[in-house]
C-alpha cells in the first residue's frame, strides 16, 4: 500500500520527490549495512511476498509510492534532465520515455534539445536515439550538425501521403494508344510547366 499520495502530481514534481526519497532511503540503507553483521548485507526492513529475502531498495520504494519499479526509475531519470526540459514533459511536449533517453545526454547538449523543442514543438525518440548514437561516436556535436541530424531523422519518419488517380479517370484525357508510362510522363511534364509558371 502506498504511503505517499502522488495522484495529480506533475511528472517533474514526482521526479523531485522520488529523487529525494530515494536518496534518503539509500542513506538509511547504508547505515543499516554498517550495523549489519554476518555477510554485510542490508538488513531486511521488509520482505517480498514471493521470497524470504531482502527487498531491493527500488522495489521497496516503488511499493511505498505506488509505482512499478520501471516507472520509478523513469521518474528518477527525469530528475537528471534540465528543469526546462522537465517542464516540457509536464506540458506533454516531450514523452516521459523520450525524457529518460535525454537524461543520458550531457547537459551541454540538453540545452540544444531545449532550444530545438522550443522552436519546433517537440522531439521524437528517433531523434534522441540518433543524437545519442552520434555522441557515442563523435563525443561532441556543433549546433549546425545538431540541426542537420534532427532534420534528417524527422524527414525519414514523416509519412508520405499518396494521391491516387484512377486509370478510368485519366483515360478520359489521353488517347487510347497512351500506355500508363506515357500518361505518367505527360502528367509530370505538365506539372513541371505549371510549377514554373508560378502556380505552385
C-alpha positions in Angstrom: 0.0 0.0 0.0 1.3 3.4 -1.0 2.2 5.7 1.9 2.8 8.7 -0.3 -0.1 10.2 -2.3 1.3 11.3 -5.7 -2.0 11.4 -7.5 -2.4 14.6 -9.5 1.3 15.5 -9.3 3.2 16.6 -12.4 5.9 14.3 -13.7 8.6 16.9 -12.6 7.2 17.0 -9.1 7.2 13.2 -8.9 10.8 13.2 -10.1 12.0 15.7 -7.5 10.1 13.9 -4.7 11.3 10.4 -5.7 14.9 11.5 -6.0 14.8 13.0 -2.5 13.1 9.9 -1.1 15.4 7.5 -2.9 18.5 9.4 -1.6 17.1 9.3 2.0 16.3 5.5 1.8 19.7 4.8 0.3 21.4 6.7 3.1 19.4 4.8 5.7 20.3 1.5 3.9 24.0 2.4 4.1 23.7 2.9 7.9 21.9 -0.5 8.2 24.7 -2.1 6.1 27.3 -0.7 8.5 25.4 -2.1 11.5 24.7 -5.4 9.9 26.7 -8.5 11.0 27.5 -11.7 9.1 27.6 -11.3 5.3 27.4 -7.5 5.4 24.0 -7.2 3.6 21.4 -4.5 4.1 19.1 -5.6 6.9 15.7 -6.7 5.6 13.4 -3.9 6.7 10.6 -5.6 4.7 10.3 -8.9 2.8 9.0 -9.7 -0.6 5.8 -11.7 -0.7 7.4 -14.2 -3.1 10.6 -14.9 -1.3 12.2 -14.8 2.1 15.0 -12.4 1.1 15.5 -8.6 1.5 13.7 -6.4 -0.9 15.7 -4.3 -3.3 15.7 -0.6 -2.4 13.9 0.4 -5.6 11.3 -2.4 -5.0 10.7 -1.2 -1.5 10.3 2.4 -2.6 8.1 1.6 -5.6 5.8 -0.2 -3.2 5.6 2.8 -0.9 4.8 5.3 -3.7 2.5 3.1 -5.7 4.6 2.9 -8.9 6.1 -0.1 -10.8 9.8 -0.4 -10.3 10.4 0.5 -14.0 8.2 3.6 -13.7 10.0 4.7 -10.6 13.3 4.5 -12.4 11.8 6.6 -15.3 11.0 9.4 -12.8 14.4 9.1 -11.2 16.0 9.6 -14.6 13.7 12.5 -15.3 15.2 14.3 -12.3 18.6 14.2 -14.2 17.5 16.5 -17.1 17.3 20.3 -17.3 14.4 21.8 -15.3 13.3 23.5 -18.6 13.0 20.1 -20.2 11.2 18.7 -17.2 8.7 21.5 -17.7 8.2 20.4 -21.3 7.5 16.9 -20.1 4.9 18.4 -17.7 3.3 20.1 -20.7 3.3 16.9 -22.7 5.7 18.3 -25.4 8.2 15.6 -24.6 7.2 12.0 -23.7 8.5 10.6 -20.4 10.2 7.7 -22.2 12.0 10.2 -24.5 13.0 12.3 -21.5 14.6 9.2 -20.0 16.8 8.9 -23.1 17.6 12.6 -22.9 18.8 12.1 -19.3 21.8 10.1 -20.6 22.9 13.1 -22.8 25.4 15.6 -21.5 23.8 18.8 -20.1 25.5 20.9 -22.8 23.5 19.1 -25.5 20.4 19.0 -23.4 20.4 22.8 -23.9 20.4 22.3 -27.7 17.5 19.9 -27.3 15.5 22.5 -25.3 16.1 25.2 -28.0 15.0 22.7 -30.7 11.8 21.8 -28.9 11.1 25.4 -28.2 11.3 26.1 -31.9 9.6 23.0 -33.3 7.2 22.0 -30.6 8.5 18.5 -29.8 11.3 16.0 -30.3 10.9 12.3 -31.2 12.5 9.2 -29.6 14.1 8.5 -33.0 15.9 11.9 -33.0 17.1 11.5 -29.4 18.4 7.9 -30.2 20.2 9.3 -33.3 21.8 12.0 -31.2 23.0 9.5 -28.5 24.5 7.3 -31.2 26.2 10.3 -32.8 27.7 11.5 -29.5 28.8 7.9 -28.7 30.9 8.0 -31.9 32.0 11.7 -32.0 31.8 12.7 -28.3 30.7 16.3 -29.4 28.4 18.0 -31.8 28.1 21.5 -33.2 24.8 23.4 -33.4 24.7 23.1 -37.2 25.4 19.4 -37.1 22.7 19.0 -34.4 20.2 20.8 -36.6 21.0 18.7 -39.6 20.8 15.5 -37.6 17.4 16.4 -36.2 16.1 17.3 -39.6 17.4 14.1 -41.2 15.7 12.0 -38.6 12.4 13.9 -38.8 12.3 13.7 -42.6 12.9 10.0 -42.5 9.9 9.5 -40.3 7.3 11.7 -42.0 4.6 9.5 -43.5 4.2 10.1 -47.2 0.7 10.9 -48.4 -0.3 9.4 -51.8 -2.6 10.9 -54.3 -4.3 8.2 -56.3 -5.8 8.9 -59.7 -7.8 6.0 -61.1 -6.9 5.0 -64.6 -10.5 5.2 -65.6 -10.4 8.9 -64.8 -7.1 9.5 -66.6 -8.1 7.7 -69.8 -10.7 10.5 -70.5 -7.8 12.9 -71.1 -5.4 10.7 -73.1 -5.5 8.9 -76.5 -6.2 5.2 -76.3 -2.7 4.3 -77.5 -1.0 6.0 -74.5 0.5 3.5 -72.0 0.5 4.1 -68.3 4.1 5.1 -68.5 3.2 7.6 -71.3 0.5 9.1 -69.2 2.8 9.4 -66.2 5.5 11.2 -68.2 2.9 13.6 -69.7 1.4 14.4 -66.3 4.9 15.0 -64.8 5.8 17.3 -67.7 2.6 19.3 -67.4 3.1 19.7 -63.6 6.6 20.9 -64.2 5.4 23.5 -66.7 2.6 24.6 -64.3 5.1 24.8 -61.4 7.5 27.0 -63.5 4.6 29.3 -64.3 4.4 30.3 -60.6 1.3 28.3 -59.8 3.0 26.0 -57.2 
